Amino acid sequence: MILFGLVSLVLIIGGSAVQQTMNAVLSFLTTKSEWLYVLVYIINFIFFMALAFSKYGKIKLGKANQKADYNGFQWGSMVFATGIDASILMLSATDPLQYLQHPAFGAKPFSSAAYIYANVCGEFNWGPMAWMIFATATIAIAYAMHVRGLHVQRLSAAIPMLQGDGKVRHTLSQIIDFLVVFGIMGGIGSSIGMEIPVIAQVLSTITGIPDTMGLKLGLFGVLFVLFAMTVYAGLNKGIKKLSAWHIYLAIGFLLIVLLVGPTMHLLKGEGQTLFLLVQHFTALSFNKASAGTNGFAQHQTMFYWGWWLSYMPVMGLFIARISRGKTIRQVIVGMLTYGVGGCLSFYAVLGGYALWLQQTGVVNLVQILNNHGQAAVLAALIQTLPLKMLMLVMFCLSCFVFLATTISSSAFIVSSFTSLELKGQQQPSRWNRMAWVVIFILFSLGIVLVGGFETVQAICTIAGFPLIFVALLLLQSIYQSVTTDASVKRASLVAPANARRHAMRELLSKDL
């Protein structure tokens, strides 16, 4: 808390002067450490694809006769609702406009090819490789909780090699748990730092209140009260009730845009995007969307890879808790189906609609983006819809509820990671939970005062970097767990025995 409090003060006092330093750090990481991010994501994706469709994919995360706590749709809805954050409402509309100006695969800016490719990189960055980084913590924690019967309060508890007595193991566990908190702070702080200016702009459009720092500070005040009430109430009374609403708001908004917009054009465009995504998947995986350069597409992927890594512990703990009774294969395929499908839907609808508005000349969204930023683009896009004031209100509420859900859950989990031993269903102390809410708000306020999307990108990339090594440890833990799993060993013994009995019956029947 002291460390993040000091960092928050540096951001708040330093203001825009810190931006240059952040940009230098981002440039260093994206040029010198790109290979490491790329390597980890490729290894991780191949590992889980192999795991899902191997004999180990049948391992049940629970007892042999355990029924799943939730059916497929209920589970998938919760995974999707928690895995996405208000950022996708914003970035799915503005990312394609960026790629239109800086197209991948050698296309010329604003050409017909640039429009065709505009959604491909964005959907890749929210696609299968991204969601599989959540599987790293999910499967490790779920196996520890539901198969080994451990109480997982911290991520280090899901790593078998760190269990047991000894100063070295204890020290490594503490370091890993600190890196987890570091990553969560960076990811969550960046989300608030990016989304508050957008909400302020949209709110200014609705109410006519000038979009000043005073409005942003007012929003921080409202968020603080909302976060504090939710986190103070606890997991079931506060966070559970809040999370029940945000998926309906987001999906409702998306459906309205799809139905009132050029529906067939959007559906056809998404079909083309998916085809190109599959065609160029290998090049995108190696971050070679523009051969021979470290251009805009590569820069964006590094930002996303850091961001997804920073959210990995939070999402892993959440998905693990709701996955009791499911097999490893069901969890992995479910994340690919509901998680990836949900994210791609936002790009298909909001991204496709933004591109259609630009291409048909209805609104010059690119000019608005370059001159006034992301928030102004979203306000302009929403104003092209019927009942624009209602849609603006709906969008603003969606963002606010998304933020409240994500931050409240994260503050709860960070307070759990930073507590002494919690027993059974015991929750972290209220002062601990409330203190992290204060730190979240101060840290995010510092990011807003520094300003610039590049600052958000730098903090996400920095926060995710240490978790690369945590992810590798988790992969090793999963491999160790599944290859020594008792149910797989029993199946390996039973299957040959059954085969021999079947062969003997066949032989005897022939003789008779």
N, C-alpha and C positions, 0 to 999 in steps of 0.2 A: 504493500500500500504506500509506503514511504517512497519507494522507487518511482512508482507511477504518478504519485503526487508531485514529485520533483520534475518528472518529464512533462507533466501537464503545465506546471508553472513556466518551464522553459518555452513551451509552445505558446502559451498565453502572452508572456512578456516579449518573446522574440518576434511574434507575429510574422509578417511577410518576410522578415530577414532570414527566418529559418528555411524558407522555401528553397533557396539556392542550395543549401546543404542537403536537403531532402532529395532534390533533383540529381545532385552529384552521386548520392548513395544509390539511387534508383538506376542511374546510368551504369555505375560500376557493377551492380548485381546483374543487370540484364545483359551486360556484355561479357563479364568474367565468369559468372556462375550459371549462365543459361543452360549449359550442358548438364549440370547437376539436377536442376529442376526437370529437364526433359527426360533424363535417364530414370529418375525416381518414378515419374508418372508412367513411363513405358513399362518398367519392371512391375509396377503395381497393377497396371491394367492386365498385362499378360498373366500375372500370378492369379488374379481373381477370375479371369476367364477360364484358366486351366482348373482352378479349384472348383468352380461352380459345376463344371461338366465332368469332373472326375468322380471316383467312388467316394471321395471325401465330401462331395456336395450333398450327399444323403444324410450326413451327420445331423441329428436333431439337436437343436439348442434347448435342451430340457430333457426330462425323463422319456423313456421309450414310449410310454402310453400317454404322454402329455399332449393335450389338445392346445392349439394355438389360441392365445388370448384374444386375438382379433381376426376376423376374416380378411380376405385379400383386399377388398375395397376399403374397409375401415383402416387397415394398416397402411395401405398406399396413400390414402388421403392424409393421414397424420404425417407420414414421411414427407410428402410433397409440401404440405402446409408449413412444416417446420423447416424443411431444407431450403425453401426459397425465402427471400427477405424482400423488403420494399425495393431494394436495388434493382431487381429484375423488371419491375414496373417502369423504371427509368431507363436502364441501360438497354433493354430490348428495343426501345424506340430510338435511342440516340446512337448506339453502336453501328447500326447499318449506315447511318449518315456519315459516320467517320470513315467507314470502309469504302463508301462511295467516292470519297475524296482521296483516299489512300488505298486503292484496291489491291487485292492479292492476286497471285498467279499471273502477273504481267499485264493485267488489263489497264486500259487508260482511264483516268478519272472521268466520271460522269458518262462513260460510254455504255452501250447496251450490255457489254460483258460485265462492266462494273456493277450495274444494277442486278445482274444475275448472280454475281458472286457476293453481293453486299451482306447477305445473311449467313453465309457459309461459315466464316470464321467465328462469328458470334455464337452460333449454335454449337460449334465444336467446343468453344470455351465453357459452355454450360451443358455439355453432352456427356457421353459415357465415361471418358477418361476422368472428367471432373468428379462425377458422382462416385466413381470407384475409389477415389481417395477417401471418401467418407466410409467406405467398406472396411478400410484398414483398421480404424479404431472400432467400428461397429462389431465386426466378427471377433476381434480379440477380446473386447469387453463382454460380448454376449456369451462367448464360450466360457470365460472365467465365471460369469454370473450364473448361467443356467445349466452348464454341464459340470463344472468343478464346484459349484455352490459357494463361490466366494462373494464377500460383500465388497463391491468395487466402489470405493469412495474417490479414488484418484486413478488416473490413467496408468500409473506405474504398477498398480495392483494387477493389471491384466498382462503383465510381462513376466513369465515364469522365472527367467534367469535372474530377476531382481528380488525374488522372494527368498526369505530366510534371514538368518542373523548375519552380522558382519558390517563393519563401518563402510566398506567400499560399496556394498549393495545399497546401504541406507543413503549414502551420499549420492550415488547415481540416481536413485529414486527421487530424491529431493530436487536434483538438477532437472530431471525430466518433467516433474510436476511444475517446476518454475517455468520451464520453456513452454509448457502447455498454457499456463496463465498468461505468459508473454504473448503467445499467439492469439489467444482469445481476445485480449485487450486490444491488440492491433487490428484484428478483423472487425470487432464490434465498434471500436472507436472510429474506424474508417467508414463503416456503414452509416453511423449517425452523422459524421462529419460531411458525408456526401449527400445525405438525404434531407437534413434540416434546411439547407439553402433551397432545395427544390420545393419542399413543402411550403416554405415561406413565400416563394414566388407564386405558387398556385394559390395560396391563401390571399396573397395581395391582389391577384386577379379577381378572386371571388368577392372580396370585401372592399377593395379600393384602398386599403391601408398601405402606405408606402413600404416597399420592401427594404427596410433598413436593418442595421445591426440590432436595434431595439426590438424589432419584430422577432428576429432570430433568438434573442435572449429570452423573450416572452415564451417562445416555443420550448426552449430548454427548460424554463420554469414549469410549464405544463407537463412536459415529459418527466421531469423530476418527481412531481407529485404523483403522476400515474405509475411510474416505475416503483416509487417508494410504497405506495398502497398495495400494489400487486405483489412485490417481493416480501413485504411485511406480512401479508396474508398467508404466504407460503405456496407450496407446489400445487396442492389440490384446489384450495379455495380461490387463489388468485390467478396463477399462470394457466391452469387448465381451463377456467372460464373464459379468459381473454383469448386463448388460442382457438377456441371453438368458433369465433366469429370471422377471423381474418381470411380464411380460405373462401368463404361464401362471398365476401366483398370483392376479392380479387377475381374469382372466376366469373362472378356476375358482371364485373366491369369488362372482362375479356370477351364474354359472349355478346354483350351489347355492341362492342366495336366490330366484332365479326359479322353480326347480323345487319347492322346499319351501314357497314362499309362495303367495298367491292368484294363480296363473299367469294365468288368463283375465282376472281383474280388472285385473292389471297391463298386459296386452297391449291390452285395450280402452281403458284410461285413456291409454295412450301414443298410440293412434290419435286420440283426442279432442284430446290436447295438440298433436299435429302439425298437425291441422286448424286449431286456434286460432292456432298459431304462424304458419302461412301467412297466415291472415286478418288478423292484427295485425302482420305483419312490418314494414310501412312505419312504423306508429306507434312500434314498438319501435326501429327504426333511428334515428328522430329523438329517441329517449329520451323519448317521450311516453306511457309506459304509464299514467300518471295525469295526465290533461289539466289544465294550468294550475298544476301543483305540481311542486316538486323533491323528491318524496317518497322513500320507501324504495327503490322499484324503480329510480328514476333514480340514486340514490346507489350502489346495488349495481352498476349498469352502469358507472359511472365507475371504480369499484374494479377491475372486470374488465378494462376497456379499458386501464387503466394496467398491469395485470399482464400481459396478453397482449403489449403493446408491449415490456415489459421482457424477455420471453422470445424476442422476434422474432429477434435476432441469433444466439442459440444454436441455435434450431430451423432458421433459414435455412441456417446453415452445415452442419448435420447432414443435412437433407433434400437440399440441393444435392449433397453428396458421394455420396449413394446414388441420384441421379437421372440419372446418365450414360446416354445412349442413349434416354431418353424424350423425348417432345415436351412443349412447354409445356402443351398442352391436357391431356395425360395426367397431368402433375404436379398441375395445378389441380383437375381432376375427381377425381383420386385422393385429394387432401387433403379435398375435400368429402365423398367417399364413406367412406373409412376413418376419417379424423380426426373429422369431425362425427358419423358413424354410431356410432363407438365412444363418444364423450362422451354422446350422447343415450341410449345404452343404459344408462349408469350412472344417469342421472336417471330413466329409465323404470323400472328395477328397484329401486334403493335409495331413490330419492325416492318412487316409487309405493308401495313397501312401508312406508315411514315414514308416509305419509299414510293408508294403510289401517289401520295400527296405531292412529293417532290417531283416525280416524273411527269405527272399530268399538269404541273404548274399551279395547282390549287393554292399551295403555300410554299414559299422558298425556305424550307426548314434548315437547309444547310447554312444559308446566310444568317438565320436567327441563331443557330448553334455557334457559329464562328464569332458573332458580334455580342451575343447576350448569354450564351451558355446553355447547359442542359435543361435547366428549369424553364427557361423561356420557350424551348422547343416543346416541352410537354404541355405547357399552358396553351400554346398555339395549336398543337395537335388536338387537344381536347375541345377547343372552341370550334373545331370543324364538325363536331358531332351534334346530333339533335339533342335538345334539352341540355345545352352546354353547361349551364350553371349547376344542374343536378349532377352531371358527369364530373364536373370539377370538384364538387363536394364529395362525391363518391370516391374519386381518386385520392383526394386529400385524406379522407378517413381511412382508406385502404392502407396508404403509406404509414399513417400514424399508428394504426393497430398492428401492422407488420412490425414496426419498430418496437412498439411496447412489448409485443410477444417475444421477439428475439432477444431484446436486451434484458427483460425480466428473467427469462430462462437462463441466459448466460450469466447474469449476476448471481443467480441461485447456484449454478454449477461451480463458478469460480469460488464462491463462499464455501462450498463443500470441499473443493480441492485444498483450500487454505485453512480448513478447520483441523483441530486435533481429531482423534479417533471418534467417529460417529457410530453408534450402535443401532443395528436393525433399521427401523424406519425413522430414526432420529434425524431431524433437520438441522442445518447450521443455525447458529444463534442469530437472533434478529439484528443485533448490532453489527455483526459481520456482514450480513446481507445488505443492510442499509449503508454501511461504509463503502461497499463496492459500487452501489448505485451512485454515490457521491463521486467516487473516482471515475466511473464511466462518464458522468456528465462533464466533469472538469477536463478529462482527456479529450473528449469529443469537442468541447468548446474550444480547446486549444487548436485542434485541427481546423475548425471553421475560421478561427482568427488568422491562422497561417494562410489559409485560402488556396484555391487551385486544385484541380482534379489530379495534377501530378503529385501533389502532397499525399493525397489519398492512396494513389498507386504506390508511392514509395513506402508508406507505412505498411501497407498490405504485403508488399514483397519482402520487406525487412522482417515483419512478424512471422511470415510463413517459413523463412529460411531455416531457422533452427529445428523446425518440426520435420524437415526432410529426414533428419537422422532419427527422430522419434518414429517416423513412419517405417523406416527400414528395420528398426528394432521390433515393431509390431508385426511386420511381415514374418520375421524370423520366429516370433512367438506363435503366430498362427500355424506356421509350418510344423513347428515342434509339437503343438497341441494336437493337430489333426492326424499327424503320422503316428502318434502314440495313442490315439483314441481307442478305448476299449470296444466300442460298438463296431468299428471298422475291423478290428482284429477278430471279433466274433464272427462277423459276416464272412471274413476271409477263410475261416475254418469251416463254417457251416456250408458255404457254397460248394466246395469240393466234395464234402461228405454227401450232400444232397445229390450232386452229380453222379457220384459213385453208386448211390442207392438206385437212382433212376436207371443207370446203365445196367445194373444187375437185374432190375425188374424186366427191362427190355430183353435181356439175354434169356432169362427164365421163361418169359412168355413165348419167345421163339422156340425154345426147346419143347415146351408143352404143346 
